[in-house]
């Protein structure tokens, strides 16, 4: 006998979103693994959609209560035409149970299809960057003005009919009528009171009575001539365009494309760069990406050439750092950009060039950067570039970090360590 527990409590109004959030929290480990597998299918800037992922059916099985083995069992099977009470049932053969159909029975249990569902963009990013935070996120300055928005800015006496404010117009008209007709109304009350007193002493037709009535009629005509709404009363809603500020960042991707950087190492670097781009996209509205490849010389290229090209020859890392320095000065100077750098290399570099790389970073690049991360895609002993960068990491740990990646499985842990929350 199997006991199933079903929760039949009433759900809230937004039960779909609540149940979805509960499901994601419960199977976060499986979902995180599926999201990590989807990284290789995306480009660096591919952030428009969510991700369709699947979870093995065995991982979402509901818990069940079953009776343990042993004890006295009494079972009634409907449609039994082969056995009667007291009959002995033969044991299955050692080869496993065999049905009446053709072929051998499987030694596995019940098969369950994978559960497939789609994560929204925000759910994808929330799972991907769980417990991460940008370091030094205090410099979020306003960006170059490219967008505007219209906001209310009081009222104006000119405008188009569609922008007229009826409430403000009627209020102004009422005030104007009161201001202009106030003295006439007071004088009218005085004359009407005088007429009442005069009629107690004199009859209709008396010259004084007729004169008062003439004055009263003249005042009423003046009050009636005051326009209900005048052009002076019209008020229009005033809207003005103000700059829509955006926060912006630039991400520099530096990679060694010499002969020692094979396709596997480039694939690891690509995934790391994509993680960084996704991470920055959560914190900035505008992001520029600059791809710089280098061997003995450096060159700014597009994404396809960045990951697709492979050169032969030596390696001079300082050429890429010099090009990054020049691009920062030409296009991203002035303090309006939040600058991030990521460098991927196998660590191989010309010996005399490594100290120069450390000096370029310390004196020209790090002072302008929010953060700079160096990953060495290698599983051997550290090279001379790593040893020089260790000195820099000890001197400026707040803006420079370095880690080694041996295989694809190390990418995500290393990224989380580089960009973990700091006190």
Secondary structure, DSSP 8 states (H G I E B T S, - for coil): -EE---------TTHHHHHHHHHHHHTHHHHHHHHHHGGGGS-TT--SS-EEEEE-GGGG----EE--S-S------TT--S--TT-------TT----SSSS---SS------EEEEE-HHHHHHHHTTTB--TTTT--------EEEEEEEEEES---GGGB-HHHHHHHHHHHHHHHHHHHHHHHHHHHHHHHHHHHHS-TT-HHHHHHHHHHHHHHHHHHHS-SS-GGG--EEEEEEEEE---EEEEEEEEE-STTS-HHHHHHHHHHHHHHHHHHHTT-SEEEEEEEEESSSEEEE-HHHHHH----S---THHHHHHHHHHHHHHS-SS-SEEEEEEEE-S---HHHHHHHHHHIIIIIGGG-SEEEEEEE-SSS--HHHHHHHHHHHH-TTTEEEEEE-STTHHHHHHHHHTB---
